[in-house]
Amino acid sequence: MPLGSGGSSKVYLAEHNKLKDYRAIKCISKTRSTPPSLLQEADLLKNLRHPGIPIIYDVEEDNEYYYIVEEYVQGLSLLRYFEEEQEVSQEVILDFAIQLCDILDYLHLQKPQPIFYLDLKPEHIILSGGQLKLIDFGMATIGCRKENTVGFTCEFAAPEKYSGKDMDCRTDIYELGSVLFYLIFHQYYPGKSKKYPPRRKVISKKLEKILIKMLQENPNKRYQSIQALRMDLLKLKHHGSEGRHLKKDIFIMGCAPRVGTTHIAISLVSYLNKQQSDSAVYVEENSSGLLRMLMETFMDIKESGGIIFFDHFVGIPQYGESFQVEVNAPLQVKDYGTQRLRLCMSAKDEAERELLIYVMDGSCWLWSKAAEELKELEEMFEVKVVLNSEDAVLKKRLENYLKKDVLSFNRQSNPFYLSKQRVQFWESFKKGGIVN
């Protein structure tokens, strides 16, 4: 069944004989001049696997046509959706924006070079069963693009498309801002020099502030990564939700080197992000350099804009004063290692007592020093002691010595792996301070 046609191609709906599943088949004529973008798009998408990106199943050809077999995406474009809905809540807008950030983040983190979409507009975004899908990758490019582009939609285009300047992740950020502006105000973004419409009641001042930053004419004044934007959106989403919410910061410190402080901090961040995507970020507030060492051990770890990503983990190494990374996550897990003085100085800046995880192991000769340290720390923090061992006898001895409850952590070699035991540990720990 024909789905549509345009230029040198036609699209048909087909059913897989065995799987009884629908596919879209794009037929591109060889007799006419074939736009390179049609085949480049298939080549670009063939190895990508993300719920927000259509799957390319196969590419074939005969004497007359190229055939691109891809996922059939059913649903409404965001243009149609917002035309029908008219008034949409900020919660829905945030959900859509975060989903789009997730798709763009996946593209921007591709190796060996990032993929930039460079043609965001409501017609290219399909709402399919609650999941947004990005279609039409004809303008997408691998790595930065500098030459002037043709065929782009000027109403949503970033200023650098007209000037021949570099187009990169910040171009996608601007164009996402243009799309959100259109969906919120039902008009195209008028640009810096024209009158800005009054803020609609449906959005808060905080969302408007995020939008203004996305739409800066100068790319250097926009968000510098999609992760930073997504963290601000998530922070706003959590702040606006009713009921319990995450604490702002969780501090973590060990009674001595090599007791497992960083290991436990990584596990916590991984758990929180598995429960709620991008709800937490690990911040290395010590000079051990352990996060960099882990990058050499786990080869699949990715880095973008100074932020490290691995499975559910998001972390920022200690770079020193010369290089600072903006942190916008709703919750920061700050690893101070054994640097108690630095930890205490940070506590003085906090308006309320934050949660401190104090890590110990079976080194009994350190318990006296740890007990004295805990007395001081408990005056500034809400302290939870974690024993990096499942030895029940050792746990009981430590509880008797400290005269306080101790939580027993499931020690494993891989800090990123969330075993059933670790998930159960963090679930029980959750009741003791992570959630207000």
N, C-alpha and C positions, 0 to 999 in steps of 0.2 A: 504494500500500500504506500503511495507517495506521501511524504511528509512535507516536502517543500523543495524549492529549487532557487538557484541564484548563480549568475555568472556562468562558470564552466562546470558546475556540479549540480547533481540532484541527490536528494536524500529519500531513502525508502525505509519503511518499517518491515522487518522480517521476523519470523519466529524460528527459533532453533528447534530442529526436528526432534532431537533426543531430550534436550533439557526443558523444552516447552517454555522457553524464556525469550523475551523480545530483544532484538538488536536493531540499532540504526545502521544502515549501510549507505555510506556516502560514495556516489559514483562520479568520478571526475573524468571528463572526456579528454582523450589524447589528441583529438582532431583540432581542438581549440587551444589557444595559448593558456597553459595551466599556471595559475599564480603559484609561485614557489611556496607561499605561506600555507597552502592547503596540505602539501606533503610534509612541510617542516613541522606543522602542528602535530601530525600523526607521529613523526619521529620523536618529537619533544615529549609526547604523552605516553609513549608505549611502555616505558619503564616506571611510570609514576603510579603509586597506589595510595590513594587517600579517599575517604568517603565523600569529600567535597569536589573530587575531580573525576570526570567520566573516564571509564576504562577503555583503552584501545585493545581489542581482542586480536585483530589480525589486519594485515595489509596485503592485498593481492592485486594482480593486474592481468589483463589479456591484451589483445591487439588494439582494442578500442578504448578501454577504461582502466583507471586505477580504482580499486575498491578498498575503502576503509571501513572495517567492521568495528563498531564501538557500542558502548552501553547506551541503551535507550533511556533518556532522562524524561520522566513524566512529571508534570507539575506546572506551577505558575511562575512567570518571571516576576521579579520584585516590582517591576513597573506595573504589571497587571494587579498584583496583590495589593499594593498601596492605593491604586486607583479604586479598587473595590472596597477596601477597608476604610479609606479616608483618614479617620483618627486612630492612630496606633500608639500604645503606651510606650513610655521610656524603657520599660522592662523588655518589650519585644524588640525595640531598636537596639538595645544593648546586646541582646541575645544574637541578633543578626550580625552586628558589628564584630562580636567576639568570634563567631563562626567564620566570618570572612578573614579575620586576622589569623585564625588557625590554618586556613587554606594557604594564605599568602606566606605565613611563617614556614610551612612545609616546603613551599617553592623556593623561598629565599635561603633555606638551609641545605639545598641540594649540593652535592659534591660531584666533580671538583669545582664547579662554578655554580652560583645561584641562578635561579630562573626568575625573571621579573615579568609580570603579566602585562602591564602597560596599556591596558584598554578596559579598565573597570567602568561599567555603566549598568543601570538596572536591568536592561534587556539581556545582559550576559550572566545574570544571577538567577538561578531557578530554585524555587522552594519546592522540594520533593519530599513529602512525608515528614516535615519538620527539619530536614537537613538541607542546607543551602549547597548548591552545586555551581561551580564556575564553568561556563562553557565558552567556546570560541577563543582558542589560544593563538589566533592568527597573528597578533601583534607581539606575542611573547618573545623574549630573547634570553639567551644564555649569557650571563655576564652583563656588564654595563654597556649601554648603547648611547652613542653620541650623535649619529647622523640625524638630520631632520626626518621625521616620519610622515608618511602620507596615509590618508584613509582613517585617521583617528577621529573620534567624536569630540568636537571642540568644546561642547558644553561641559564636559567632565575632565578635559585634558589639563594636565599640569603645565605651568608656564614654561618649563624647560623644553617642552616639545616644540615650541615655536622658535626657540633661540639656538638650538643646536648644542645646548649644554648637556652634560652627562645625565642619563636617566638611570636610576637605580631603585633601591627599595623605597626611597623617599618619594619617588614618583608614584609608586603604588599607594603610598600612605596619603598623598595629596588627593589622588583620584578616589580613594575610599572615602575621604572626607567630603568630596564633591557629591558622591552618591548618597551618603548619609544626610548631607545638607538638603538634597533634593527630596529625599523621602520624608524628612522632618517638616520642611517649609513648603513643599509642593512647588518649588521653583528652582531654577538653576542658580548656582553660586554666582553672585554678581561681580565678584572680584574685589580686590582691595580698594579700588578707586570709586566704587559705587556704593549706594546706600545699602546698609545691612538691614535685613528685616527684623522687626521686633521679635524677641524670644517668645516662642509658643509655650503655653502652660504645660504642654505634654513633656517638655524637657527641663531639666534642672540647670542651674548656673554652672555646676561642675561639668555636665556634659557639653554645654555650650563652650566652656573653656577648653575642653579637649578638642572640640571641633575647630576652634580658632587656631590652635596649635597645629593641627593637621593641615590646615589650609593656608599656611604662611607661604608667601610668594618666594621667599628665599629658602631653598632646601635645607640650609644649615640651621634655620630657626624652627624647622618641623621636628617631630619625633625622628630620631636617628636610626631606629630599628622598629620593626613590627612588634618585637617582644615588649619594648617599652610602652608602646601604645596599648597593647593587649593587657598589660599589667594595670595600667590606669583604668581601663574599661572594667576589668575584673574588680578592682578596688572600689569603683563606683557601684558596681552591681552588688557587691557584698555589703557595702555601706547602706545601700538603699533597701536591702531586704529586711524583713521583720524577723524577730526572734533572736536566737543566739548567733554570735558572730565570732570570728577568730580574733585572738589577741593580736596586738600590733607587732610585738617582737617576742621571740623566745631566745633566751641566752643559754649557752651551753659551755661548760668548763670541766676540765678534768683535774683530779687531785695530783696527777703526775703525768709526765709524758708517756705515751704508748699504752694508755689504759683504755683506748677505744673511743675517745671523745668525737673525733671527726667521723668515725665509722657510724656512730649512733646519730649524729647530726644529719648525715647523708640519708640514712634510713628513714628518719623522721620526715625530711623534705620529700623523699620519694613517696612515702605513704600519703602525705597530705595532698600531693599533686595527683596521685592515683584516685583519691576520693573526690577531689575537685580540681579540675585542670588549672594549672598556673596559680594556685592559691598561696604557694609558698616559694621562697628562694633562699638558698644557702649563701651566707656571706662569711668569707674567711677573714676573721678579725685577728689572726695571729700570723707569725712569720715562718711557720713550719714549711710552707710550700707543698703540703701533702696533696692538695687538689691537682696541682701541676704534675706531681708524680703519678697520680692515678690516671691521668691522661695518657701517659706512656704505657700503662698496663692495659687499659681498656681502649683498644684501637678504634672502637665505634663512637667514642665520645666526639661530639661536634662543638665547635666554638664559633660564635657570631657576636660581633660588637663587644667582645670582652666577657660574654656570658657563655657558660658551659652547659651543654645539654646532653643527657644520656637517659634514654627511656623516660621515666617520670621525673627524673632529677633535673633541677635548674640551679646553677651555682655560680658564684662570682669569686674568683681567686683574689688573694691579697696582691695588689699591684704596687702598693706604696703611694706616696703623695703625688708622684708624677703622672699617674693615670687613674682617673676616677670614673666608675661606671654608675650611671643613674639607676637607682633601685626603686621600683614602683609596685612591688608585689604587695598584696594585702597583708601578708605575714612574712617576716624575715627571721630565719633561724641563724643566729650569730654565733659562730664558733670561735671562742677566745682561747682555746687550747689550755695552757696553764697560766695565762697572763692575767692574774687576779687584779693587779693594779689598774690595768687598762679597762677591765670589766667594771670595776667599782667606779671609775671615772665616768663611764658611759651611764651607769645607773643614776648619777646625779642629774643628768639631763632629762630623765624620765619623770613625767608628772605623776605616775602611779607605779606601784610595785609590779614588776613584770615577772614572768615565770623563768626560773633558772633550773636547768637540768645539771646536776652535779654528778659526774661520772667517777666511779671507783672500780677497783678490781680486787683480786684476792691477796694483794700485797699487804699483809697485816702490819708490817713495820711502818706503813704510811698512815695508818688509821688515826694515830694520835694527832699528827699534823692536820689531817683532814677534819677532825672533830673541832679543832680550834678555828680552822678556816670557815667551817660551816656556821659557827656562832656569829662571825662578822657578816657573812653573806646573808644570813637570815634576817638581819636588820634592814637589808635593802631589797631583798627579793623574796618571792614565793618559791621556796626551794623544794625540788623533788630529787631525791638521791636514787641513782640508777647503778646497780651492780652489773658489770659486764661479764656475767657468768650465770649459768642456770643451776649452779650447785646449791641445793636447798639448805644443806648444813652450813655452808659459808654465809648464805644470806641471813640465816637465823643468828649466827654469831655477830655479824655486822650490825644487825638491828639491835641486838642486846648491847653492843658497844656504844652505838650512837644514841640509843634510846629513842629511835624514830623508825617509821616504816621505810623499807627499801624495796624498790622494784627490780626484778631480775630480768635482764635482757638476754635474748637468744643470740649468742655469739656465733657468727659465721664469717667465712673468708671474704665473701663478696658483699660490700656495703650496699650495693644497688639492688640486690635481690630481695624481693618481698615474699619470704616464705609464709606459709600458713601461720607458723608460730609468731613471726614478727608482726603480721597483720593483727593477730589476736592481742599481742603485747600493746600495740599502739591504740587499738580499740579500747582496751582497759585503761590505758594511760590517758586517753581522751577525756575521761570523766574527771581527771584530777587536775585540769588546768588549761588545756588547749582551748576549750570552748567555754565562753562565759555563760 
